[in-house]
């Protein structure tokens, strides 16, 4: 890293660019504005210009977007964010910027190369007239003065619980009360959007409590904060499942969410004429109808189990279930367990079964990428999400924006060197895995775990210890495709017979639009198409290139239907933009969507 | 405010003083160290030197303390805190400092005048070898690796709940599960001190839920944070009672406290020989014995009702109760209500009764000080506890230390000008009160509300609106002493008869050592003597001068008996020093108490 330029020159170069950019926009001159980018420049916009999540690649796309949006957006006030000096390294100048539009206020991030914008990120953080009541604008709380019609906070909460969903309809219904659903609900409450969250389980956090006992977050605490309420300083690096469950339950209460537990969404249909959903739910066994204007599916990007159908599953006499239904190892001590799959769930379950004294075989059907947890933290996350990052002044919110500022098209280029480092650092580990016969990969282009996650949401394991069991043979490894099951065994294509008292199908999950098929209709599911993935044309992420993750946190081809989810980082960050999109619609602010995504795949 | 000196000169003057001070201490020369203070200089020590909370006034007291403690304490490393430049204004230089002792590490605050120390605050924040697991030292959480004896977080918590109080005894028993008790318990958990909190009510927060519905915190949010977990940014300025109750319940869970609800401490006795308490408790109606080494009474400095005994209370036919037992106004619409008293509770209750449509009379028996909430926030709290203070870099922890750095002996001198400002700002209000016949005072020396709170814990009202009801006659005002009650009236000494369906005795609370009398014995209560107050020789705070608040958060004349409480600010801040004192004893670190307070008053 070399710093060739003096700080005030760096700042001056950013000021000059922002001034020229602001002038071009004010002059309604898209071509001039686009010419301020490098030939291969990117502009990623989160809601501020496009009412969409959209990455524009190259000058032509930038110019087209501006041509379509400038007159309405009326962007002004392009400035360096106060207190944050631009910095230059290796010929790239980075700056935090602020701006505003006719509708709201935005934060941004800029990278200049040779005086031109290489990457620009623009994000909306609040709508004018609908600023969040927090900080200096926080609510007064208990009303001072005397008032004969006073109702207390508690009475207001009780009143709301009695009315919402009965005499008053929620504007938004969120199906799924995991961390994604409640984080979004917290943001919507801050924006005064009447919202109900429904979940089939009884209490917030039950999504975690109901899983196998060794389950924990594989991402560290700095990556996992919920909106508004950060984990305290004594929170463990890796949350055990019951602890995060209790946190989510407290969060739901503290954020005053309308959370309906024991409530299953059974079916839904949209009336285009009235712009209203009819959603049949069963609450505590009682049928009810809700009529929200907007429907958000937050049932989890890894929520819809992909259960394979192998010949003989009907004759197998032991226990068999998808990994998501695995009750934990307690009943399987001394039993022969076959786990089909070799990704995160498979390793977690193999490890727990082995710990409980089961005889365990993992069936690897295709190659898997493994990154060791400590290496991932040290190399992958430390610069943005770590104790050191926090101490260095990088707040969670800044880290989220820095991450968001890297265009998907070139993100793998930032990732590849990290995985080259990991390969070096953990050479012994990978050698042992290979020796054990494990089929390991680094992703189609060597870009490793996070790109696999973004492209296909599968194909990897963050090693928290179980990989060693495979490397040293404690967990037996079988490779190949499953041909069929017998009464008491799994038989592979090569004839290998694996005697089994238990078969766990750690065979992953289907696209989230499967939820829409179940809840609404196959037709609507096909209309919106596949969720997740970038169109990178790598394994399980077919092209064409999409530029953004399919259908996530942004308008879909089905009016008033939204998908929300991802890991805790994504749920936290993108819930802001989804909440603003929903609020704008509720407030009647025009939200013409620029570049609504096309559908190239059904699932 | 004039700044006469350049920043680097200021820093140099602090460095010079610290260097001379450090040298004198290292040379074991108490007289030389004391001579570095002004003649009227103060040194306030919170646990670091004295294993006590102690203010030393003048060179002789400072020299005496050092003579007694230096050899053991071995203080070193006196430095300006990194990142915090000393500042000079009006001839006083202020600096944040760090130091360490043989046993631990400390933060301090220094004020220099003419190159000599005018005030020095030294506080211990951690014990060597017993640092808290937080920040970079936070627990790992879920254990990586594979381990056949693995117990999950949930199993460990369940195991602890089964063992503690049964097969294992807590080191500390905290009686009282309000904000003070649970804040202390959170700190003790961080320090791995086995602790149980007992409270007679079912759930954490019930202390608030059970009170009248209009109750809210009269202090603003910035003043009210609990240890470790700050209120989120959207928390209201003044917490409604049920909202703070829910927060405390979540807090108890998040901090993993061993909280026994529905548990009443019935009696306790101390065995000097074994150094152990025998505490009889009733948990869910079941008698149990606990044997802690340390007993903390956190039942509230305003916890023990002072119910007067007026002739005729036995013949009065209406409802009558102490303010702490007042159920709220709902049953008293259209009824004649007499509230005896004119402080916080009296005003709150009068306001709520009037709102509910009752006919309300307040009986003022002695003068009261009233400060308007908004003026108190603007003039009294804003520099330390406000959105502005936070934005200016003054963390809650810094604000607490700044507040603690002002010696009680001269604190009123800092307060008087604030109340002079308030008198001016709210002149109309005070004129109207006077015109209505209200007997208003500003404290014996004009130092207002906070000094009254510290000296006597009574005699004031933070006006959140009800004072206007008295000023405008909506709530009727009667002045004088109560002579007796009849079947249906309160009769004052001047013969005034106040017809009443309800009498509320808003007559305040007795000293916390009354709790010790109830739980342990009158003898122990007398041994420890009066709690709270400074010995200021002002109304209800008899001399002699004590220098610190009597019996609060520090050793008492009864070994292993401690009192904890105060407002949210005090509970938060002083719980640290109480927790460190308890941890040191549990860890077997010698804790010779310097200057154990004498007892001058029994109640």
Contacts between the chains, C-beta under 8 A, distances in Angstrom:
chain1	res1	chain2	res2	distance
A	132	B	234	7.0
A	133	B	234	6.4
A	134	B	232	7.9
A	134	B	233	4.4
A	134	B	234	4.2
A	135	B	233	5.3
A	135	B	387	6.1
A	136	B	387	4.6
A	138	B	221	7.3
A	138	B	233	6.9
A	138	B	234	5.9
A	138	B	235	6.5
A	138	B	236	6.2
A	138	B	237	6.2
A	139	B	234	7.6
A	139	B	236	4.5
A	139	B	237	7.3
A	140	B	236	6.2
A	140	B	237	5.2
A	140	B	238	6.4
A	141	B	216	6.5
A	141	B	217	8.0
A	141	B	221	7.8
A	141	B	235	8.0
A	141	B	236	2.6
A	141	B	237	5.3
A	141	B	238	4.0
A	141	B	239	5.7
A	141	B	240	5.9
A	141	B	243	7.6
A	142	B	214	7.5
A	142	B	216	3.1
A	142	B	217	7.5
A	142	B	236	7.3
A	142	B	238	4.4
A	142	B	239	7.1
A	142	B	240	4.8
A	142	B	464	7.4
A	144	B	238	7.5
A	144	B	373	6.2
A	144	B	464	4.1
A	144	B	465	4.6
A	145	B	464	7.6
A	145	B	465	3.8
A	145	B	468	7.7
A	146	B	351	5.3
A	146	B	354	6.3
A	146	B	355	5.7
A	146	B	465	5.0
A	146	B	466	6.2
A	146	B	468	7.0
A	146	B	469	5.8
A	146	B	474	7.8
A	147	B	355	6.4
A	148	B	355	5.2
A	148	B	356	7.8
A	148	B	357	6.9
A	150	B	214	6.6
A	150	B	355	5.4
A	152	B	213	4.5
A	152	B	214	6.5
A	152	B	240	6.2
A	152	B	241	7.9
A	152	B	242	7.1
A	153	B	240	3.4
A	153	B	241	7.9
A	153	B	242	5.8
A	153	B	243	5.4
A	154	B	213	7.0
A	154	B	240	7.1
A	154	B	241	7.9
A	154	B	242	3.9
A	154	B	243	8.0
A	155	B	213	7.4
A	157	B	242	7.7
A	190	B	234	6.0
A	213	B	152	4.5
A	213	B	154	7.0
A	213	B	155	7.4
A	214	B	142	7.5
A	214	B	150	6.6
A	214	B	152	6.6
A	216	B	141	6.5
A	216	B	142	3.1
A	217	B	141	8.0
A	217	B	142	7.5
A	221	B	138	7.3
A	221	B	141	7.8
A	228	B	232	4.5
A	228	B	233	6.4
A	228	B	234	6.0
A	229	B	232	4.5
A	232	B	134	7.9
A	232	B	228	4.5
A	232	B	229	4.5
A	232	B	254	7.3
A	233	B	134	4.4
A	233	B	135	5.4
A	233	B	138	7.0
A	233	B	228	6.4
A	234	B	132	7.0
A	234	B	133	6.4
A	234	B	134	4.2
A	234	B	138	5.9
A	234	B	139	7.6
A	234	B	190	6.1
A	234	B	228	6.0
A	235	B	138	6.5
A	235	B	141	8.0
A	236	B	138	6.2
A	236	B	139	4.5
A	236	B	140	6.2
A	236	B	141	2.7
A	236	B	142	7.3
A	237	B	138	6.2
A	237	B	139	7.3
A	237	B	140	5.2
A	237	B	141	5.3
A	238	B	140	6.4
A	238	B	141	4.1
A	238	B	142	4.4
A	238	B	144	7.5
A	239	B	141	5.8
A	239	B	142	7.1
A	240	B	141	5.9
A	240	B	142	4.8
A	240	B	152	6.2
A	240	B	153	3.5
A	240	B	154	7.1
A	241	B	152	7.8
A	241	B	153	7.9
A	241	B	154	7.9
A	242	B	152	7.0
A	242	B	153	5.8
A	242	B	154	3.9
A	242	B	157	7.8
A	243	B	141	7.6
A	243	B	153	5.4
A	246	B	253	5.6
A	246	B	254	7.1
A	247	B	254	6.5
A	250	B	250	3.7
A	250	B	253	6.1
A	250	B	254	5.9
A	253	B	246	5.5
A	253	B	250	6.1
A	254	B	232	7.3
A	254	B	246	7.1
A	254	B	247	6.5
A	254	B	250	5.9
A	351	B	146	5.3
A	354	B	146	6.3
A	355	B	146	5.7
A	355	B	147	6.4
A	355	B	148	5.2
A	355	B	150	5.5
A	356	B	148	7.8
A	357	B	148	6.9
A	373	B	144	6.2
A	387	B	135	6.1
A	387	B	136	4.6
A	387	B	138	8.0
A	464	B	142	7.4
A	464	B	144	4.1
A	464	B	145	7.6
A	465	B	144	4.6
A	465	B	145	3.9
A	465	B	146	5.0
A	466	B	146	6.2
A	468	B	145	7.7
A	468	B	146	7.0
A	469	B	146	5.8
A	474	B	146	7.8
